[in-house]
Amino acid sequence: MAHLSLEEVTENLKDLPTLPAIVMEILNTLDNEDIDTAELAHKVTQDLALTAKTLRYANSPFYSTLIKVTTIQQAISLMGFDTVRQLVLSAALSGCFPENNCKGFDHKAFWRHSNAVAFTAKLIARRMSFNEDVAFTAGLLHDIGLLALVSLYPRQFEEVIAYRKEHLATQYEAEIKVLGVDHASVGEALAEQWHFSDVMRNTIAAHHHPDQPGRGFLASIVHVADGIAHMLSANADSGAQTISVNVVSWDSLKLDQASLDTLLEEATIRFKKLDQVDL
C-alpha cells in the first residue's frame, strides 16, 4: 500500500465535521476566570444531544452526586463549573467522529484512555501548580489525530492494527510503517485547522516526544500522564509498575517517590471508576 503524505491527510481533514461552536468557546475560556457560567450553560442547553450526553455523564457513578442532575445549571451548582466544562468537552468530542467504521478499533477504549490521561494530567498539574483545566483538556485531546486517521482511512488503519499485533510494535511504529504518517503529526494539523491554541497544538504534536525544542512544559505533563495511563491499564491485573516515558520529561516533573505513590493511587481509583461511565 502506498504511504500517505501529511499534505494529503491535512487536505482530507477538511472532510471531518467541525467542532460545535460551544466547544470552541469552552476551549477559548480555559484561562478565563471571569466566564459567565449562566450564559455558557444556556448555550450548552441549545444543543439537545450534547445536553443529554453531558447529563448522562454527570449522573454516572463516577461523579457520585447524591442528587439526580437534570439541568446543566444544576450540574454546575453541584459539581462546579470546571468539572462541568470537562464533561461538556468529553461529551462533545466523543460525538464528533463516526464510530464502528474501522474493524478492530475500539472507540470506547479510545475515550476511556483519553479520559484516563486527562484525569492523570490534571493530578500532575495540581502538584506542579499548573492550570488543571488546561492539563485535563490537553490530556483529553492528545490522541485526536488517531481518531482522525481512523475516521478518514478506516481500511488502511485496519492494516495498522494488524501490523501492531503481528510485530508487537508500538502504535507510533505501526503508523509510520503502514501509513507513512503518525497520529501526533496529524493531530497537530487538525489542531491548526480547528484553531486550537498554540499551547494545545504543541502538546498534541509532542506528546510522544516532549523534549522537542519549543513544545512547552504541558507536553511533558501529558506525556507522563499518557505513560502512567498505559502502565496502569496494561498492568491492572499483574500489579507490575513500570512507566515507559521520556527521561527528560520525567525529571522535569521532579516527582519524588512519595508523590508518585500518591499519584498512582489516585489515578488507579479514577481509572476503576471510569468503567462506570458510558463513554
C-alpha positions, 0 to 999 in steps of 0.5 A, a space after each residue: 500500500 502506498 504511504 500517505 503524505 501529511 499534505 494529503 491527510 491535512 487536505 482530507 481533514 477538511 472532510 471531518 465535521 467541525 467542532 460545535 461552536 460551544 466547544 470552541 468557546 469552552 476551549 477559548 475560556 480555559 484561562 478565563 476566570 471571569 466566564 459567565 457560567 449562566 450564559 455558557 450553560 444556556 448555550 450548552 442547553 441549545 444543543 439537545 444531544 450534547 445536553 443529554 450526553 453531558 447529563 448522562 455523564 454527570 449522573 454516572 457513578 463516577 461523579 457520585 452526586 447524591 442528587 439526580 442532575 437534570 439541568 446543566 445549571 444544576 450540574 454546575 451548582 453541584 459539581 462546579 463549573 470546571 468539572 462541568 466544562 470537562 464533561 461538556 468537552 468529553 461529551 462533545 468530542 466523543 460525538 464528533 467522529 463516526 464510530 464502528 467504521 474501522 474493524 478492530 478499533 475500539 472507540 470506547 477504549 479510545 475515550 476511556 484512555 483519553 479520559 484516563 490521561 486527562 484525569 492523570 494530567 490534571 493530578 500532575 498539574 495540581 502538584 506542579 501548580 499548573 492550570 488543571 483545566 488546561 492539563 485535563 483538556 490537553 490530556 483529553 485531546 492528545 490522541 485526536 489525530 488517531 481518531 482522525 486517521 481512523 475516521 478518514 482511512 478506516 481500511 488502511 488503519 485496519 492494516 495498522 492494527 494488524 501490523 501492531 499485533 503481528 510485530 508487537 510494535 508500538 502504535 507510533 511504529 505501526 503508523 509510520 510503517 503502514 501509513 507513512 504518517 503518525 497520529 501526533 503529526 496529524 493531530 497537530 494539523 487538525 489542531 491548526 485547522 480547528 484553531 486550537 491554541 498554540 499551547 494545545 497544538 504543541 502538546 498534541 504534536 509532542 506528546 510522544 516526544 516532549 523534549 522537542 525544542 519549543 513544545 512547552 512544559 504541558 507536553 511533558 505533563 501529558 506525556 507522563 500522564 499518557 505513560 502512567 495511563 498505559 502502565 496502569 491499564 496494561 498492568 491492572 491485573 499483574 500489579 507490575 509498575 513500570 512507566 515507559 516515558 521520556 527521561 527528560 520529561 520525567 525529571 522535569 516533573 521532579 516527582 519524588 517517590 512519595 508523590 508518585 505513590 500518591 499519584 498512582 493511587 489516585 489515578 488507579 481509583 479514577 481509572 476503576 471508576 471510569 468503567 462506570 461511565 458510558 463513554 
